[in-house]
Amino acid sequence: MALCPDGCYSVNVSKVNFEWDSRKDRENQEKHGISFSAAQFAFMDPHRVIAEDLSHSAGEKRYFCFGRVRGGIMTVRFTFRRETIRIFGAGYWRKGKAIYERENTRHG
């Protein structure tokens, strides 16, 4: 992962693996209707936006990926562990869509 000049992050997804806790995946599907296997596709969007979760201050850094999946803008919460993206949350949220649209208008 690399920091872009404007403060967003760049991720080369062709060289990363994805992982998640199966219990959290089930909980996320029940709460938000999104599986973590589907959430991986947000990272494949060439216009995705990666941002650090500044409200989370515990041990490891956490991030958001905002990307187009199934016609909507999905927000994926994740962290990096070596070359692995560990997903721990995903859903379609208005705030994520607004960030995606703002960043893609600014840079698109």
Protein Blocks (a to p, Z undefined) as FASTA:
>chain_A
ZZdfkopacddfklcccdddfklmmmmmmmnopafklmmmmmmpmkbccdddfkbcbfba
cddddddeehiacddddddehjaccdfbdcddfklmmmmmmmmmmmZZ
